[in-house]
């Protein structure tokens, strides 16, 4: 398992580009995204195929690239491939996502009976030590569950960021505690969108009823 995760991060170092690791915890379900980025000038074919070719230098079949969804992404002068996986629960993510298992000696992702979701790791981000050429990794965790406490480098809205590099990897633990049954209001504007949809439905119903009533009055006057 460790070999496979090493290969994922090897994709980052082969091109000297950065990599992002993102997860979203939404109603106790988890979505995971791993994205290697390349300079556009380096890639002359399908980005996923390019990633496979680079990775196959280290592995016979590249099956570690398997994912639920994949799509090509771009920003500025960079291009990448976003590999996405879905997990039905916190425990499903804990058991089947190998990334944190490789990059930290110890980690714990649990949902407790005392209404808390906890994600904590040991201090050292070992990927930075195991892969000399790896320069930096950004970890981002987003959630609709309310925050209790975190040691994130940056908090923006409901997303928590950790920036890991050669200077800080030996003491870069992740600590995030969320309330399991307390939720952020209007997460990603979903409440506003729902309210707007309700108003449209109500407005349409009133307009339709008004039109029908006017037709009824006209027909009544003709009689």
C-alpha positions in Angstrom: 0.0 0.0 0.0 2.8 2.4 0.9 4.4 1.8 -2.5 1.3 2.8 -4.3 1.0 6.1 -2.4 4.7 6.8 -3.0 3.9 6.5 -6.7 1.1 9.0 -6.5 3.4 11.6 -5.0 6.2 10.6 -7.4 4.0 12.0 -10.2 4.3 15.4 -8.5 8.1 15.3 -8.2 8.7 14.0 -11.7 7.6 17.3 -13.2 8.6 19.6 -10.3 5.0 20.7 -10.0 2.8 21.0 -7.0 0.1 18.6 -5.8 -3.2 19.2 -4.0 -4.9 16.8 -1.7 -8.5 17.8 -0.8 -11.3 16.2 1.1 -14.9 17.3 1.7 -16.8 16.0 4.7 -20.5 16.5 4.0 -23.2 15.0 6.2 -20.7 12.3 7.4 -19.9 11.4 3.8 -16.4 12.0 2.3 -15.2 13.1 -1.2 -11.5 12.9 -1.8 -9.6 14.6 -4.7 -5.9 14.2 -5.6 -4.6 16.5 -8.3 -1.1 16.5 -9.8 -0.3 19.7 -11.8 2.0 20.1 -14.8 3.2 22.9 -17.0 1.0 23.0 -20.1 4.2 23.0 -22.3 5.2 19.6 -20.9 2.0 17.8 -21.9 1.2 17.0 -25.5 -1.4 14.3 -25.0 -4.3 13.3 -22.7 -3.3 14.3 -19.2 -4.4 11.1 -17.6 -2.4 9.1 -20.1 0.6 11.3 -19.5 0.2 10.7 -15.8 0.1 6.9 -16.3 3.2 7.0 -18.5 5.2 8.9 -15.8 3.9 6.6 -13.1 4.6 3.3 -15.0 8.3 4.0 -14.6 7.8 3.0 -11.0 4.9 0.5 -11.2 3.9 -2.3 -13.6 0.2 -1.5 -14.0 -0.6 1.9 -12.5 -3.7 0.5 -10.8 -3.3 3.1 -8.0 -4.7 5.7 -10.4 -8.1 4.0 -10.2 -10.8 6.4 -9.1 -14.6 6.9 -9.2 -14.2 10.0 -11.4 -11.5 11.8 -13.3 -11.4 15.0 -15.2 -8.8 17.3 -16.8 -8.4 20.7 -15.0 -6.4 23.8 -15.9 -5.3 27.1 -14.2 -3.0 29.8 -15.6 -0.1 28.0 -17.3 -0.8 24.7 -15.6 -2.8 21.6 -16.5 -3.7 18.7 -14.3 -5.8 15.6 -13.8 -8.3 15.5 -10.9 -8.8 12.0 -9.4 -11.9 11.8 -7.3 -13.1 9.1 -4.9 -16.3 8.9 -2.8 -16.7 7.3 0.6 -20.1 6.5 2.2 -19.0 7.4 5.7 -16.1 8.6 7.9 -15.2 4.9 8.7 -15.2 4.0 5.0 -12.7 6.8 4.3 -10.6 5.8 7.3 -10.4 2.2 6.0 -10.0 2.7 2.3 -8.2 6.0 1.7 -4.5 5.3 1.8 -3.0 8.8 1.5 -2.9 9.8 5.1 -1.9 6.2 6.0 1.3 6.7 4.0 2.2 10.3 4.8 1.7 10.1 8.5 3.0 7.4 10.8 -0.2 7.5 12.8 -3.6 9.1 12.1 -7.1 8.8 13.4 -10.3 9.7 11.5 -13.4 8.9 13.6 -17.0 9.9 14.3 -17.6 9.6 18.1 -20.7 9.0 20.1 -20.2 12.4 21.8 -21.2 14.1 18.6 -17.7 14.9 17.3 -15.9 14.1 14.0 -12.1 14.0 14.6 -9.2 13.9 12.2 -5.8 13.9 13.8 -2.3 12.8 12.7 1.2 12.4 14.1 3.6 15.3 13.7 5.8 14.3 10.7 4.6 14.4 7.1 6.7 11.5 6.0 6.2 11.9 2.3 8.4 14.9 2.3 11.2 12.9 3.8 10.7 9.7 1.7 10.6 11.7 -1.6 13.6 14.1 -1.8 12.3 16.1 -4.8 8.9 16.8 -3.3 8.8 20.5 -2.6 5.3 21.3 -1.3 1.9 19.8 -0.7 -1.4 21.7 0.1 -4.0 19.8 2.1 -7.5 21.3 2.1 -10.4 20.0 4.2 -13.9 21.4 3.6 -17.0 20.6 5.6 -20.6 21.6 6.3 -20.2 20.5 9.9 -19.4 23.3 12.3 -15.9 23.7 13.6 -14.9 23.0 17.2 -11.2 23.4 16.9 -8.3 23.1 14.4 -4.6 23.8 14.0 -5.0 24.7 10.3 -2.6 27.3 8.8 -5.5 29.1 7.2 -9.3 29.0 7.6 -11.4 30.5 4.8 -15.2 30.1 5.1 -15.6 26.4 5.8 -12.3 25.2 4.4 -9.2 24.5 6.4 -5.7 24.6 4.8 -2.3 23.1 5.7 0.8 24.1 3.7 3.6 21.6 3.9 7.1 22.1 2.6 10.8 21.2 3.3 11.0 23.6 6.2 8.1 22.5 8.3 7.3 18.8 7.4 8.9 17.4 10.6 6.3 19.2 12.7 3.2 19.4 10.6 0.3 17.5 12.2 -3.3 17.8 11.1 -5.8 18.4 13.8 -9.5 19.1 13.0 -12.5 18.5 15.2 -16.0 19.1 13.9 -19.4 18.9 15.5 -21.2 15.9 14.0 -24.7 17.2 14.5 -24.2 20.9 14.1 -24.1 22.3 10.6 -23.0 25.5 8.9 -25.9 27.6 7.7 -26.1 28.2 4.0 -23.1 25.9 3.2 -22.1 26.7 -0.4 -25.2 29.0 -0.6 -27.4 25.9 -0.6 -30.0 27.4 1.7 -30.2 30.6 -0.4 -30.6 28.5 -3.6 -33.3 26.4 -1.9 -35.1 29.5 -0.7 -34.8 31.0 -4.2 -36.3 27.9 -5.7 -39.2 27.9 -3.2 -39.9 31.6 -4.1 -39.9 30.7 -7.8 -42.4 27.8 -7.2 -44.6 30.0 -5.0 -44.4 32.9 -7.5 -45.2 30.6 -10.4 -48.1 29.1 -8.5 -49.6 32.5 -7.6 -49.1 33.7 -11.2 -50.8 30.6 -12.6 -53.7 30.8 -10.1 -54.1 34.5 -10.9 -54.2 33.8 -14.7 -56.7 31.0 -14.3 -58.9 33.2 -12.1 -58.8 36.0 -14.7 -59.8 33.6 -17.4 -62.6 32.4 -15.2 -63.9 35.9 -14.6 -63.9 36.7 -18.4 -65.8 33.5 -19.1 -68.2 34.3 -16.4 -68.9 37.8 -17.8 -69.6 36.3 -21.2 -72.3 34.1 -19.8 
